[in-house]
């Protein structure tokens, strides 16, 4: 069977010039992201017409718009993307929070609204854009096609379905271990995405939809401050067709089990070395959108789930993420599923019409946000979980090292990230440093961008750089470091910095910090002895605590500092006896929380 590999790189395309038969043709770039087109389907291929009809008739879509899609890379300015959903109240603006771009035609763009309440995620492959959009005007899904039009659908969450899975408790393979070393050099969790013929008949591009699901899942991990080991994240091991007829007895959980027992599914999993398997099905189940096999969290033989394709990446439903969350140990709300552990349940935010990803309360009319429950993370000023019942983030951090190692690593993994401030409010020199594990790099190359697409000339070639940031850098300051490893492998890592130096230079509030926010720095990093030095600033009096968590988000150190006065404070954290590896320092000051990654290499 043919498998579409995630690792296949798209060819680089010119940004503004197209060379064809010796002629140079200037691209005509739309100024709007979405421009309405005629809804006449007769001009399209019979294959696309059939898919359009299925998408339009699906109950979760209440409004269909045929649109021409503009060049997002050109429309966004300095990381700010403003566009209008046709026939709505006006323009909406998103600020870039993660941009990974090979070119203007091949990229992932993740942004948050200016008020931090909504998320937009776009995936572009060879100029074809797909995505999910949350907004004050509703949720929308963009289906890119190979022809001259795309489908922009308004979502009707009241017509979405819920999950069948309850699942028996399974802790036999998931007992947390202390320390961090055993997780330090594993690969990310590899997911094989299968699809049935019914799913293929629905989606204009299965591969792009699969990529979107994975980007949504990894964005939710980041939003939820889930433990820092690589195995938390998903990477695409492959996308493949399976000749399976789903829904014959209207039982999604039974179908998940049947697929797990099929020789072709198992063979495809072996070929791709996938840790988990997700199958996209047609819209065939009358009351559910999918299920896992039964064990929560999954074991090696039960790491399979099915998801109806019409809701897999649907903004506000995010059912692919929900089912993957079950595999990693997340459970429904406690009143729907009382299985242990007691803390691993979804959460509906009190007095709000939103819920975290594992919640099934009040059926589908409540919009899911891209968060797993976590009492230490807030959304719009409200905690997204409770310590006693609703901390799926903790559970994922505990079990992902096991799940991500169901199949042994097939590469020599490398893990690196950029350490340094995420907010600059004063002109001056700033330090940014690459922290890395598993493989010692040969060389480094730093560059900076204002939008994540166009980077300037190299600005440094060592592990540490000291750029001077001034008011001319206000807005998004996007760092990229290309790291060359032995054997010629290249790893690229990014970090965005919010710059707001002069008053009035920027109208939107930084996502995580303002002039009235708590700040936190630590040194040295990596830590080569038994002491971490901490300096933090409190804008006002607050009760302060410091915790150190390991790669499974388990607390290994905690300091209760009591009520502290406004101003600068310094503390030392003793890490004697802790295993080398990656840890997270968490500072809680009243309702504000700051986190820093630190590498212990003593």
N, C-alpha and C positions, 0 to 999 in steps of 0.2 A: 504494500500500500504506500501511496505517496505521502510523505510527511513534509509539511512546510516548516522549515527550521527558523526559529527566531533569530539565530545568529547570522543569517544571511544578510549582508549589508546592501542597502539600496545604493544604486549608482548616484554619484554626485551630479546634480544638474545645475546649470548656470542660473543665476538669480534673475537676470533681466534680459539676457540675450539667448535666443534659440538658433542654433546653427543647423540648417537643413538644406541638403543639396547645394551646399556652397553659398547659400543666401543667409543673411542675418535678418531676423525678424524681431521687432521690438514687441515684448509682451504688453498687452493691455491689462492693467491691474485695476480691479474693482476697488473703489474707495470704501465701499461698505462691506462688512463681513458677510451679510446676508442680503441678497437682492431678490425679491419675489419674481417668479417666472410663471408662465402659463401652465395650467395644470393638465394640459392635453398629453396623455400618456402614449398616444399612437405613434409619436416620433421616436420612441425608444424600442430597444430590442424586446422580443417576446419574453426572454428570460427575465429582464429587469421589470417589465410590465407585471409579470406574475408576482414578483417579490413586492413591488409597490402596492399591489392590491392587498396582499396579506398584511403588510405593515399598516395600511390605511384602515383596514377592517378590524384590526386587533383592538379589543376594548380598552387597553391601557393608553391608547392614543386617541385623544379627543379632537385634535385639530391637525390637519396636514398642510404643510407649506412646501411648495416646490421652489427651491432657491438656487441661485448662483452664488458660489462661495468665493469670497475675495482672498487675497494673499495675506494671511494673518501676520506673517513676518514683517510685511510692509505696513500693515494697518496699525499694529501696536507701535507705540512710541515710548522708548526708554522704559520698557517693561510694563507700560500701562496700555491695556486693551479696552477700547470703548466701542460698543456696537449697539445696534437696536434689533430687538426681535420684531419682525414685521407685525404691524397691527396691534402693538402694545403701547404702554403709556409713555415710553421715551427711552433714551439711551441708558445703558448700564455699563459700569466700568469695573474691570478686574485688574488686580495688580499681580504681576508674575511672582510666583513663589518657587517654581522649579521649571527650568527650561533645559532640555537636552536636545541639541540640534546638530545634525550632521550637515544640514543645508536648510535653505528656506522651504524646501519641499519635503524634507524628512526630519520630523522632530516630534517631541512631546512637550506640551505647554500646559502647566498647571498654575492656576491663579485663584486668588480670593478676592471677593468684593471689597470695596473700600471700607465697609463697616465690619468686615470679617465674618459675615453671617452666611455667605453663599460661596459656592465653589464651582469653577469651570475647569474641565479637563479636555484637552484636544490632542488627538493623535493624527499626524499627517504622514502618509506614505506615498512617495512619488507624486506629491501635490494633491492627493485625495484626502480630505479632512473629515474625520468623524469625532464625535464628542458627546459629553453630557454637560448640561448647564442648569444650575440652580439660580433662581432670581426672585426678586420681589413680585415679578409678574407671573411666576409659576416655574415649573421645571420643564426642560426641553431635551430632546434627544436628536442628535444630528447623525444621519446615515449618509456617508459618502458613497458615490457610485463611480463606475468606470465611464459613465457618459456625461453629458453636459449639464446635468442637474443633480442636486442632492435633496434629500428629504429632511425637513426640520419639523419634528413632531412635538406638539404640546402633550404633556403627560397627564393622565387622569389617575391619580393614585387610589381613588375610591374604587377603581375597577381592578386593582392589583390583588393578587392572592397571597396566602401566607405559607409558611413552611410546615412540612409534615413531621420533620425530625423531632423526636424527644431524646431518644438515645440512652442506652445504658451507660453507667459510669465505667470508665476504663482508665485505671491508673497503673496497670501492671508494667507498662513500658515507659511511664512518664514520671518517675520519681525524681524530683529535682536534686541536683548535686551541688555542693557548695563550691565556691570559687568560679573562675571563668576560663581557665586554660583550655579545657576540653572543647570549648566552642570556638576558640580564637581563629582557627584556620579551616573552618568548614565552608562549603559553598552555600549560596542562597538556596532556598527550597525550590526545587524544579517541578513545575506543574505541566503535565500533558493535558491538552484540551482536545477531547474528542467531540465529534458532532454527527448527528444522524441526518438522514436525507430530509426529514421534515424541517430540521434546523437550517440545512443548506437552502431549502426552498424559501426561507424567510429572509435571511440576511444578505444584503448586497455584497458584503465582504466579511466572511467568517474570520479571516486572519486579523483584520483590523479590529473587529469587535473583541477578539481574544486579547489583543494588545491593550485595548481600552480597559477591559476588566482588570488586567494585572496592574495597570497604572493607577486605577481607582483604589485597588487593594493597598498598594504600597503608599499611596497618599494618605489613606486612613491610618495606616501604621504610624506615619509621621505625625499626623494630627493628634494621635492618641498617646504620643510619647511612650510607645511600647519599647521594651528592653532593646539593647543596642546590638545584639549579635546579628550576624549576617543572615542566619537561618530564618529570622522573622520575615524577610522579604521574599517575594515570589519572582522567579524568572521563567520565561516561556521555554519549555523543553521541546515543544513541537505542537502542531495542530494537525489532526488527522481524521479522516472519515471512518465511521464504523457502521456496518450494515445491520443496524439494530432497529426494530420497530417498537417504539415506546408507547406506553399508555394502554396496552391491551386489556389490563384490568384496573386502570385508573389509579395505580399505586406507584407513586414516585420512589418510595423507599424500596419497594420490591424491585423496581427497575435498576436502582443503584446497585443492589445486590447482584442482580442478574449480570450486569455489565462487569462487575468485579470478578465473576466466575467465568467469563468468556475467554477462550484461548487467544482470540485476536486482540482483545483489549490488554491482556497480560503481556502478549508479545510486543505490542506497541510500547507499553510501559518499559519493558526491558530494553528495547531498541533505543529509546530516548533517555534511559536512566532516570526516569521521573520518580520523584518522591511521592507525589499525589496525582490523582487523575480526576478531572472535572469533565463531565459530558454535557454538551448543549443539546437540548431536545426541542421538538416543536411545542406549540401551545396546546397540549393534549390533556392535561390534568384539570379536572373540573374545580377542585378546591385548593390545590397546593401548587407552588411554583417549583418544587424540587425537594430533595432530601439527600442525606448521607446514608451510608449503609446501615449504621446503627451505633457503632462505638463512638463515644465522645469523651476525650479526643480519639482520633482514629489510631489503629495499629497498622502495621505494614500491609496486611491483607485487606483491611477495610478502608483504606485511604482513597475512597471513591465517592463521588457525589454526582447527582444530576441536577440541572438547572434549565428551566424553560428559557429559550433564547430571547424571547420578547421582553423578559424582565431582567436578564443577566446584568446588563450595564445601565439599566434604566435609572435616570436621575431621580433620587428620592426613594427608590426601591432597593437598588444595589444588591440583587439577589445572589449573584456570583460571590460577592464578598461575604454575604450571610452564610452560604453553604461552606465556603472555605473557612469561615470562622468556626463552624462546627468541627471541622477536621482538626483545627488547632485548639479545641477544648471549650469554645464559647457555647453558652446555653441560652435558651429563651428566658424571658422574665421569670422570676422565682415562682409566681403564682401559676405559671403554666408548666414549669419543670423544676421540681424540687430535688433533683438528683445532685449528689455532691460533685465537686466541692461547692460549698455554700456561696462563695463569693463570685462565681464565674457566670453571672447572668447579665442579660441585656437590661437596658434602663430607659424608661421614658422620663424625660426631664419634667419636673413638677411644674404645673401651671403653664406649660408650653405645648405646642402642637408638633413637637419633634421628638425623635427617639434615636437611640444609638443602634448600631447595625444588627445586633442580635435580638433586639426587642421585637415581639409580635403582638404587643398590647394594642387593643382597639382596632385590630385588623389593619388593612392597608391604607387607610385614609390619613394616617400620620406619616409625615415625611421622615425618612431616615437621613441622618447627617453622616458625613464620612468620619465617624468616630466609633471606636469600640469603647465600652464603658470604662471609665477610669476616674476614681474620686480625686485624683491629683491634677486633673485637667479640667479647665472650665470652658464653657461655650456661652458667649454672650453674658458672662458674669455668673453662670450657674454651673455647679459641679456636674460632670457627666457620669457620675457613678457614686457608689457608696462603698466603704471599706468592707462591710459585712456581707453584702449581697451582690454588688454590681461592680466587678472589677475584672472584666474580660481581658483587659490589657495585661494584667498580672498573669492570667492563665496562659495567654499566648506566649509571653516571655518565658514561662516555666517549661513549656512542652515543645517549643519550636526546634530546639536543638536536637531532640529525638526525631521529630518528624522530618526535619531537613537532612537527617542522616539515615532515613530508611534505605536509601541507595548511596553507596559510597561515592565520594567526590571523584569526578573523572578528569579534573584539571588540578593543577597546583594553584590553589586559590590565593588571592591577594585582597587585603582589605585596607582601605585608607580613607581618611576624611580630613577636612581642613578645620583646624582649631583657630578660633579667634572670635572677636566680637561680631554680633549680628546687627548692631546699631551704632552709628557714629553721630554724635551731636555737636562735636567741636572739631575745628580744623586741627590737624596734627598728624604725626606719624603713628601708624598702627601696625601691630605685628600679627601675621598670619603664618601658621606652621602646619605642615603635613604630618599627621600621626598615622603610622601604618603598622601592619602586622603580617606575619607569615613569610613574606619575601622581601629581601632588601633591594630597594630600587637602585638602578644604575644612574638615572638622571631625572631632573625635574625641569619643567618649563611652565612658567606662570604667565597668564595674560588676563586682561580685564575687559568686560563688556558693559554697555549700558542697557542692553535688552536681552542678552542671552543668545543672540544670533550672530552678531558681528563683534569679533574680538580684535583688539589692537595687537601691535607687535609685542613679542615677548618682553616681560618686565623683570624677570628673575629666573635663576637657574639653580637654586639651592632649596633645601627643605624649608627655609624661613625667608619671608620677604617682609619689607618694612615700607609699604607705600604711604605716601603723604596724601591724605584725603582732605579736600577743602570744599567750600560751598559750591564750586563748579561741578562737584560730583553729586549734588543733591538728587535724590530719587533712588533708583536701583543701581547698586555697584556690584557687579556680578563677576566673581573670581572663578577662574578655571586653572587647574593644574594638570598637565599631561605628564604622566609618570612612565618612564621606560623601565621595563623589568628585564631580567636575564632571559635570553632567547628571543628578544625583540618584541615581546608582548607589551602593549600600551594600555594603561588604565587611566581614565579621565575622571576627575572628581571636581565638584562644583561647590560653591558657597555664595549665597546672596547676602548682601549687607544693605540695610536700610540707612540712607544718609539724609539727615535733616539738620543742617548746620545753621542756616540763617532763618530768622523768623519770617514766615510768610512765603518761603521758597517752595513749600510743599503743602498742599491742602489736605492730602489724605494722612491719617494717622498711621505710624508704623505698626506692623502686625503684632509685634511682641513687646516693644518697649517704647516708652515716651519719656519726656523729661521728668515725669513724675513716677517713673518706674524704678523698681529695684534693679541694680546691676550686680554682676558677679564675675570675678576673674579668678583663675587659679594658676599656680606655677610651682615647680617646673612641670612640663608635659612633653615627653613621657616622664614619669616619676622613676627615679633611679635609686632612691633610698626609701625610708619609711615615713616620710612626711610630705603632705600636700599643703601648700600655703594658699590660703583663701583671703580675698579682699572683696567686700561687698558694701554697697551704699544703700541706705534706707532713706527714702524721701520723707518718711514720717514714722512716728513710733509704731512698732509692730512686735508681735510675738513671733520669734524666729526659731526655726529648727533646721538642722542639716542632716541629710541622709546620704549614704553611699550605697548604690545598688549595683549588683553584678549583672552579667549578661542575660540572666533570666528574669531581670527586674526584681530579684529578691534583695531585701535590705540586709546589708552586712555590717553597716555602722550607722549609728544615729546619735546626734547631739541635740539636746534640748537647751537652747540658749536663753529662753525666757523673753521678757519684754525688753527691747533695746531702743535706745533713743535714736532720732534721726541723725544721719551723717555716715561717715566711713567707719568700717569695722574690719578687723583682721583676726583670723583664727587659723589654727593649724589642725590638720586631720591626720591622726596616726593610722597608718595602714599596715602596721606590723602584722605578720602572719597571714596576709591575704595573698592568694596566688596571682602570678602575673596574668594580665589580660586587660580587657576593656571594661571600664566601670563608668557610672554616671553619678555626678554630684548633684544633689537636688537641694535647693534652698527654698524654704517656705517662709514667707514673711507676710503674715496676715493672709489676705486673699491672693497675693501675688506669689508666683513660683518661677524660679529660674533653674536651668539645668545646664551642666557642662559635661562633656565626655572627657575622660582622663585615662591614659594608658599606663598601667603599672608594668614596668619592664625590669624591676629590680632583680 
